[in-house]
Amino acid sequence: MTKKKKQPYPEGWDEERVRKLAEYYDNQTEDEQVAEHEAALRAVGNTIVVVPTELVPEIVKLISKKQPA
């Protein structure tokens, strides 16, 4: 049996936080999922844009330069 490589977590995250987040989404009803998506679409100051996948890394870099760490 191959031992799984432990995935590093982003700063401020740990296994417990990831587990709780997964549990939250795994237990959401379809209505709750729809409501969450609709709320995200109405968020002021944010825009959702469809872009080619290969541009995503460059877009992420650009956004990280504009947002404080």
N, C-alpha and C positions, 0 to 999 in steps of 0.2 A: 504494500500500500504506500502511495506517495504522500508525504507530509505536505499539507497546504502551506504556502508562503503567507505569512501574516501581512495583511494589507495595512499600510500606514494610514492613520487618520489625520484629517486636517487639524490645524491648531484649534484647540478648544473642544475637540470631539474625542470620544472614546467609545469603546464597544457598547457600553450601556446606552449612550445617547443614540447611537445608530440603531440598536435593538428597539428602543422606544419609538423612534421615528418610523421604522419598518412596521412595527405593531400598529401604530396610529393609522398608517395608510392601508395596511392589510385589513383593518376592521372598519374602514369607512364604508358607508352605504353609497349606492350610486347617486342618490340625491345630494349627499354631502360632497361627493366628488364634483358634481356639476356646479354646486354652489361655490365651491372653492375656486374652480376654474373661471366662473363668471365674475367673481370678485377680483381675480387677478387681471382680467380683461378691463375692468373698470378702474384699476389703480391709476391715480393721478401721477403724472410725471414719468410714466413708463410707456413704452411702445413695444408691441410684438411685431417682429419682422421675419419673414421667411427668407433665408439666405442659403446659398450653396454650402453644403457641409464642409467643403475644403476651405472656406473662408472663416469658419468659426474660430480656429486658433488665433488668427490675426484680429478678429473682432474682440475676442476676450482680452488680448493684449492691449488693444486700444482703450477698452472700457477700464481696465485696471489702471491705466495711466491717468484717467480722469477722476477716479474715485479714490478717496482717502483710504489707506490701509486699515 
